């Protein structure tokens, strides 16, 4: 279980670093932190008629397909898909770094969803005469746009519109609830080495995680760095002085002793206000990092940590 959670965390980080990266890749910023840049998603290739056999290499896009009523049309998923539970019975076709082209083609899809960075795979699928939807992580608007597009591509436009309205309503409700509250300076951690303050990655000032934090009533301490993901040094985190630290983990919550060990790792930065006042929070659940229909739930989870008094 721990090994799978570690792989899920690495996938989240790789997606942010590769799928949002420009050709220039990672570079040093003026704070001595490495960061990545961001792009919007290319649109899918066009074809007539709704897709009936869909292969998705992107877990959050798979979730979108099921949410709009196209679950029965999904015939293959990535190695990391586990939500909704129905995906566990579907054939696996690899993932971001190890797609199995032969396996994909053997499933006879008429639509394949790939990451925007998988240009070689996209070319292979396109040359086979199959529609491709190249997906890139972006902000909340791009998530909702993707839900609508996938609904139309699979013949479920009305259900897609319903899901989009529901998500917007959830986000608006969270935003209204925290309106007028003091916004604590917050660092949103999306990955680090287990039991240590090494390999720390945090959300920067672009992308859906940053936007969810804003809706939830937090002031992103790395919001001025216009990248989706940032790898700060310990010195940079001390200088940024977050009042709240929230770690997002896509797996299941570990046992109490392991959880405490992870919290204690932050004691290395005892001068940081969040550490000094005990406002280091570890949240667990795939919905927290899935850029899809459950982002309203993720926004509320962040708001409950940032503003516990108004959720009593």
N, C-alpha and C positions, 0 to 999 in steps of 0.2 A: 504493500500500500504506500509506504513512504517513498519507494523508488518511483512509483507511478506519479505521485504528487510532485516529486522533483522534476519529472519529465514534463508535466503539465505546466509548471512554472517556467521551465526553460522555453517551452513552446510559446507561451505568452510573451516572453521577452524577445524571442527571435522574431515573432510576428511584428512586434513594434519596431524592432531594429531593421528588419529586412523589408517588410511590406510597406513601411512608411518611408523608407530611405530613398534618397535620390542617388544618382550615379556617384556623387561625391562621397557617399558613405558617412562614417562617423568622423568628427573632427573635434579639436579642442576648442572650448569656449574660453571667455575671459576669466572664468572662475576655476579653471583647471579641471572641469568636468567634461566627460565625453557625452555627446548627444547625437540624436538622429533627426532628420528632417521629415517632412510630411507631404503627401500628395493626395489628391482626391482620386476616387475610383474611376477607371475607364468604364465605358458602357459596354454591355454585351453585344456580340455580333447579332445581326437581325436574321429572322427567318419567319415563315408563316406558320400559324397554328401553335397551340400550346404544347409545351414539352410534356411527354408522357413517361419518359424514363430518364431520371436525373441522377447524376453522380456528383457528390459534393465532397471536396477535399478540405472544406472550411467548416469547422464545427458550429460556429455561431450562425453561419448561413444555413446549415442543415436545420438548426433550430428555427430559423425564420420560415423555412419551407414547411415544417410541421405546423407552425403556428398559423399559417394561412390556409391550411387544409390540403397541402400537397404532399403530406407524409407518405401516402400510398404510392406516390409516383417516384419516390426516392428508392433507387436500386443499389446504391453503393455509397459508402461513407469513408471518412478518414480513419486512421488508426486511433485517433484521440476522441472520436465521437462517443459520448455516453449520455446525452440528453437530447430529446426525451428518451426514456428507457427503451422505446421501440427500436432505436438505432442499434442496440446491442446485438440484434439478430441479423443485421444486414452485413453483406460482404464488405471487407476492408480493402482499401485501395492505396494504402500509404498515406503520406501527409506532405507537409510543406517541403521537407528536404529529401524525401524518399518516395516520390509518387511511382506507382506501378502502372505504367502505360498499357502494357498488355492486359492486365487485369481490368483496367478501366474500359478498354475497347471490347473486351469479351462480354461485358455487361450490356452491350448494344445501347448505349445512352443516346438520347437526342439533345441533351443539354449537360454540359460539364461545368461545374463551378470550381475555379482554381484561384489561388492567391495571385494578386497582381504581379508579384515578383517571379512567378513561374513561367517566364516567357518561352522557354524551350518547350515545356509541356503544352502551353497554349498553342504554340505553332504546330505541334504534332497532332493535337486534337482537331484543330482547324483544318489541317491538310486532309484529315480523314473525313471531312465534310460534316462535322458535328459542331453545333453551336457551343460557344464558350462564354461564360460570364466571369471575367477577371475581377476579383474582389480585393479591395484595399480597405484597411481600417481607416476610419475618419472620425468626424464629429457626430453628434446625435442626428443632425439633419441628414447626413449621408447614410446612417443606419436606417432611418425611417424611409428614405428614398429607396434603399436597397430592398426593404420589405415590400414596398409597393411594386417595384420592378419585377421581383421574383414572383409575386402574386400574379401579375399580368402574364409573365412568361409561362406560367404553369396553369393558366386558366382560372384563377381565383381572384379577380380584381376586387370584388366587393368585400371579400374576407380580408384582403390586404388592407383596404381602406379602414375596415373596422379595427384591425390590430393597431394600425398607426394612430387612430383616434384614441384608442385605449391607452397606449403608451404615453401620448402627449398629455392625456388627462392625469395619469399617474404622476408624471413629472411636474405638471402645473400644481398639483395638490401638495407635493413636497415643497416646492418653491414658496407657495403661499403660507405653509405652516411655519417656515423658518423666517419669513419676512419680518424685518425689524430686529432680529436677534443679532447680537455681536458676532462677528465672523472671526473665529480663531485662525491664526496662522497655522496651516496644516501641511504636512508632508505625506503624500500618498505613495507608499512603497509597493512596488509590483514584483519584487524579487530580491533575494539575497541568499548567500550560502547558509545552509542550515547551521544554527547554533553559533553564528559568528557575524560580525559586521564587515563581511567581505562580499564583493560582487553585488553591492546594493544598487538597484535600479529604482528610479522613482518616476512618477508622472510629471511631464513638463507642461508647458502652457498651451498645447494643442492636442486635440483628440477627445474622444468621448469620456475618458476617465477624468480628465481635467474639467470638462463641462459638467459631469455628474457631481463632482466636488463643489463646483460653483453653485449648482442648483441646491445642493444639500446644506449650503450656508457656511462653507469653508473658504478661506483665502489661501490659495495654493502658493507655497513659499517658492516654488520654481515656476510660477506662472509667467514670469518675464522671459523665460527661455522658450522660444517658439519651436519646440520639438515635442514629439509624443513621449519619448523616453530619454531620461538623463541618468548617467552613472556618476554621482557625486562622490568626492572624497570625504573622509570623516571630517576634515577641516572645513570643507564647504558646508556640511550639514550643521556644524557648530556655529558657523557664521550666519547661516540662514535662520537658526534658532526657532524651529517650529514649536508651537504651543501644544500641538496635537500631532501624533504620528499614527497613521493607520496603515497597517500591512494588509494587503489583499492576497489570499491564498485560494487557488482554484479547487483544492482537494478538500477532504474531510478534516474536521478538527481532530488533532491528536489527543492522546491521553494527557491528563492534568500535569504530570511531571514533565513531559516533553514540551507542553505549552509554556510552562514556567521557565524552562531552559531557554526557549526562544525569546521570551520577554527579557530575561536577565542579560541576554547578549547586548541589549541596548545600554546597559549600565556603563559601558565603555565611554559613552557620551554623557556622563553625569551632569555636565554643565548645561545641556540642552533643556529648555523649559519643559518640554513634554516628558522627558525622562525624570526630571527633578520632581515634577508634580504627579507622576504616575499616570499620565495620559498617553500611554502607548497601548494601542489596541490592535489585536490580531483577529481579523475576520476571515472566516472560511466558507467556501461555497463557490461552485462554478459560475453561478449567476453574477457574481461580483465582477468578473472580468470578461463576461460574454457580451460582445457588442451586438445585442439582438433584442428580442421582445421582453426580456426580463430586466432591462435597464431601469425601469421605474422602481422595481423592488430593490435594485442596487442603490439607487439614489436615496431611498428611504433608510436603508441600512446605514449609509454614511451619515445621514441626518440624525439618526438616533444616537450615534456615537458623539457627534459634534454638539448636539443640543439635547442631552438626555432629559432635562427638566420639562421640556414641552411635549415629551412622549410618554410621560408617566400616566 
